[in-house]
Amino acid sequence: MENFLTAHKIHDLLVKKQVTDKELVDSCIERIEKYDGTIGAYLNKNYEEARKAADKVDEKISKGEEIGCIEGVPFALKDNICTKGIPTTCASKMLEGFVPPYDASVTEKLYKARAVLIGKTNMDEFAMGSSNENSAFKKVKNPWDIDRVPGGSSGGSAAAVASGEAAFALGTDTGGSVRQPASLCGLAGLKPTYGLVSRYGLIAFASSLDQISPFTRDVHDMALILNAIAGYDAKDSTSYNRQTMDYRKALTGDIRGMKIGIPVEYFKEGIDEKVKKSVFEAIDIFKSLGTEVFEVSLPHTEYSLAVYYILSSAEASSNLARYDGIKYGYRAKDYTDAIDIYTKSRSKGFGDEVKRRIMLGTYVLSAGYYDAYYKKAMKVRSLIKQDFEDAFKKCDILISPTSPTTAFKIGEKTQNPLSMYMSDICTVPINIAGVCGMSLPCGFLNNLPVGMQLIGNYFDEYKLIKAGYAFQKNTNYHKMTPEIREGE
């Protein structure tokens, strides 16, 4: 069985009765059992329920009933998205063994669409990281080269799709945590506009930045998944109430007259020259398709990383205060009083990167430093938003590299947090502003994928899908798949 099928191809095969859904799911499970010991993409597997769901799809097809666009398609969920009755750990000792009593809204929507959940994927602990080396349980490896990282924090979801262990997956993107792994693993990864996809049931890292986001093999699938998960949710106070859209209508291949801006600040020092070259070659393809391409400026980009780490750490400090060793989660065994149980439970339950960000967040929120850091960062956030608003008055979308480099070696940046944080230099401004962004493969360097980022205005996912689909109709980068070295 082919394990690198797109969701739309799976649908065609099922409708034509060329394969049963049970065969598809069994093939996916077989591949996980064969390769995931090497890759480390999954933390929890849902095989029994997946097989039952596949049987129901096959029963419908045998009766001649129509099936939905992603019905029967095997998918994975990042382990910070709640699943009723299935452990949801955030890859942290703090939540080891935690089983939610309810489903996240996106989980409910995918169940309603009758997609088949294969399992929960590994991640950087509480979504804090750029390499997926911060999981409390095991590291995730890049299917293109198992000596390299898949990106983070949604590296497990990216690796699952890139290795053929799921047809699509959901991750979360707080500062690039879907787009950057998509770039490093050769996938399509979309960070929707803040408020387009419900965050209800997502275990929060930084509430004003987090967005649940899909990984797919191609842009066609991205339209299908976004149709399934987008939309207003009364259970989420940040959900935006607007008319729903059929993103499949963007799959025309015609982008003549589209205006594409090249933000000069995203091509400066720190971006690998060969990565730049691949992105400019992609820009030439867009030009050949009839688009108008020109340079624009986002002048406050240089402050983005500082603003992001101040704001995200402040919000993390607040959100993670609930893990106190009392109500749920990890509890230290030996303690003398309430303060002692808080201290020991949090010290042992959280990993180094989480503790680093809690400490930074608590510092910038403290009485003596709130005005100097947090308040100032909020002001600069407004300037960064204004940069994007000004740019989108001139153009439809922006284009840039997604990651400054291709996938780096495991362990290469773990001793230098600042170097690791620089991996997100091209992605964090999009979360700060709340606009949408999508990464697509645009080349390969030494057999490692290179990603380009398409950036759209608020709720302009339609334009990103339209542009991305046209690009993929004229290239083959999205069709390339890795050869995994089994058993290493």
Helices and strands as residue ranges (DSSP letters): H 7-15, H 21-39, E 42-45, H 47-62, E 74-78, G 93-95, H 105-112, E 116-121, G 125-127, H 155-162, E 168-173, H 179-185, E 188-191, E 211-216, H 219-229, G 247-250, E 259-263, G 264-267, H 273-288, E 292-296, G 301-303, H 304-319, G 320-322, H 338-349, H 352-365, I 370-375, H 376-391, E 397-401, H 417-421, G 422-424, H 428-433, E 436-445, E 448-456, H 461-473, G 477-479
